[in-house]
Amino acid sequence: MIPVSTRSHPSAAVRYPREIAAAVTLPAACAALVAPGRGPLPRAASIAVLTACGALAPRFALVAFLTAADHRDPRTVTAFDPFRDPTPPALCGFGPEPDRGRLRTAGDRCADAWRSWRAEDLSADTAAGAAGALALASWCSWALGSAARAQTRAQYALDTRADDPLAALVLRSVRAGSGPAWERR
């Protein structure tokens, strides 16, 4: 229970430390996911991705950023506000087809961040971010039309944290045979 002295105005949304950390690291995570070059993520970039993926709302902002046609500057990305912002159409596979190379790179880097977490951390405190990063990687695979890879990544994300909503959404979509609308064009 939140003590009375720390309660905000009833009309203000309550923010939790994980959501605040995710929103603060969101621009760094965006930059890490689309940075030029190949190879595994540096440790600092991996931590930024894991932290940004620790809450669901920043993952919606990441989806919008990764699928934006204008490839906007990662420093301009702001956290998704579930009370004011519409759900990104790309989350369900609607809108113009995103840059396939950008999605592939981001998905692989999210999976790299999860692998580095598995190799180094494994603490329960960071499991939400690790599952979130792999769930985002599974969404990227789904968006690219790779159902098998999306299913595998989503299942591992759910093995990491059984209540991850994005991983569950991707897994349900794959099992239902539902792909993105841009895939059918």
C-alpha positions in Angstrom: 0.0 0.0 0.0 1.2 3.5 -0.8 1.4 5.7 2.3 -0.9 8.7 2.2 2.1 11.1 2.3 3.4 9.8 -1.0 0.1 9.7 -2.9 -0.2 12.0 -5.9 -3.3 13.9 -7.0 -6.1 11.4 -7.8 -6.1 12.4 -11.5 -2.3 11.8 -11.9 -1.2 8.4 -13.0 1.0 6.5 -10.5 4.5 5.8 -11.8 6.6 3.0 -10.5 10.4 2.8 -10.4 10.6 0.2 -13.2 8.4 2.4 -15.5 10.5 5.5 -14.7 13.8 3.7 -15.4 12.4 2.3 -18.6 11.2 5.7 -19.8 14.5 7.4 -18.9 16.6 4.8 -20.8 14.2 4.6 -23.8 16.3 6.9 -26.1 19.5 5.0 -25.3 17.7 1.7 -26.1 16.4 3.1 -29.4 19.9 4.2 -30.4 21.4 0.8 -29.5 18.7 -1.1 -31.4 19.3 0.8 -34.7 23.0 1.7 -34.4 25.0 0.8 -37.5 27.3 -2.2 -37.5 27.1 -5.8 -36.6 28.1 -7.9 -33.7 26.8 -8.2 -30.1 25.6 -5.2 -28.1 28.1 -3.6 -25.8 27.3 -4.1 -22.1 26.0 -0.6 -21.6 23.7 -0.8 -24.6 22.5 -4.2 -23.5 21.6 -2.8 -20.1 19.8 0.1 -21.7 17.7 -2.3 -23.8 16.9 -4.5 -20.8 15.9 -1.5 -18.7 13.8 0.1 -21.4 12.0 -3.2 -22.0 11.2 -3.6 -18.3 7.8 -2.1 -18.7 5.2 -2.6 -21.4 4.5 1.1 -22.3 8.1 1.8 -23.4 8.0 -1.3 -25.6 5.0 0.2 -27.4 7.2 3.3 -28.0 9.9 1.0 -29.3 7.5 -0.6 -31.7 6.4 2.8 -33.0 10.0 3.9 -33.3 11.2 0.8 -35.1 8.3 0.9 -37.6 8.4 4.7 -38.2 8.9 5.4 -41.9 10.9 8.6 -41.2 13.5 6.8 -39.1 13.4 9.6 -36.5 16.2 10.5 -34.2 16.3 8.1 -31.2 16.9 11.1 -28.9 13.4 12.4 -29.7 11.5 9.2 -28.6 9.3 9.7 -25.6 7.5 7.1 -23.5 4.2 5.8 -24.6 1.3 7.1 -22.4 -1.4 4.4 -22.3 -4.0 7.1 -21.2 -3.4 9.5 -24.1 -1.5 7.8 -26.9 -3.2 5.4 -29.4 -1.9 1.9 -29.6 0.7 1.8 -32.4 -1.0 0.3 -35.5 2.2 -1.6 -36.3 1.8 -3.6 -33.1 -1.0 -5.5 -34.8 0.7 -5.5 -38.2 -1.2 -2.5 -39.7 0.2 0.4 -41.7 3.0 0.6 -44.1 5.5 -2.2 -44.1 8.5 -1.3 -41.9 12.1 -1.5 -42.9 12.9 -5.2 -42.8 16.6 -4.7 -42.1 15.9 -2.3 -39.2 13.4 -4.8 -37.7 15.8 -7.7 -38.2 18.7 -5.8 -36.5 16.6 -4.7 -33.6 15.2 -8.1 -33.1 18.6 -9.7 -33.1 19.9 -7.1 -30.7 17.0 -7.6 -28.3 17.7 -11.3 -28.3 21.4 -10.5 -27.7 20.4 -8.5 -24.6 18.4 -11.4 -23.3 21.3 -13.8 -23.9 23.7 -11.5 -22.1 21.2 -11.4 -19.2 21.1 -15.2 -19.2 24.9 -15.4 -19.1 25.5 -12.7 -16.5 22.6 -11.8 -14.3 19.6 -14.1 -13.9 18.3 -12.0 -11.0 14.5 -11.8 -10.5 14.7 -8.0 -10.4 15.8 -7.8 -14.0 13.8 -10.8 -15.4 11.0 -8.4 -16.5 13.4 -6.5 -18.7 15.0 -9.6 -20.1 11.6 -11.2 -20.9 10.5 -7.8 -22.4 13.5 -7.6 -24.6 13.0 -11.1 -25.9 9.2 -10.4 -26.3 10.1 -7.4 -28.5 12.5 -9.7 -30.4 9.6 -12.1 -31.0 7.4 -9.3 -32.2 10.1 -8.2 -34.7 10.3 -11.8 -36.0 6.5 -11.9 -36.2 6.5 -8.6 -38.1 9.0 -10.0 -40.5 6.8 -13.0 -41.2 9.1 -15.6 -39.4 6.4 -17.4 -37.4 8.8 -20.2 -36.1 11.4 -17.7 -34.8 8.6 -15.5 -33.3 7.1 -18.5 -31.5 10.5 -19.7 -30.2 11.4 -16.3 -28.9 8.0 -15.7 -27.4 8.1 -19.1 -25.6 11.5 -18.3 -24.1 10.3 -14.9 -23.0 7.4 -16.6 -21.3 9.7 -19.1 -19.7 11.7 -16.1 -18.3 8.6 -14.4 -17.1 5.3 -16.2 -17.4 3.1 -13.0 -17.3 4.8 -11.0 -20.1 1.8 -9.6 -22.1 3.7 -8.9 -25.4 5.2 -12.4 -25.5 1.7 -13.8 -24.9 0.2 -11.7 -27.6 2.8 -12.8 -30.2 2.5 -16.4 -29.2 -1.3 -16.2 -29.6 -1.0 -14.5 -32.9 1.5 -17.2 -34.2 -0.7 -20.1 -32.9 -3.7 -18.5 -34.6 -1.9 -18.2 -37.9 -2.3 -14.4 -37.8 0.5 -12.4 -39.6 0.9 -8.7 -40.1 -1.4 -7.2 -42.8 1.6 -5.7 -44.7 2.8 -9.3 -45.1 -0.3 -10.1 -47.3 0.1 -7.2 -49.7 
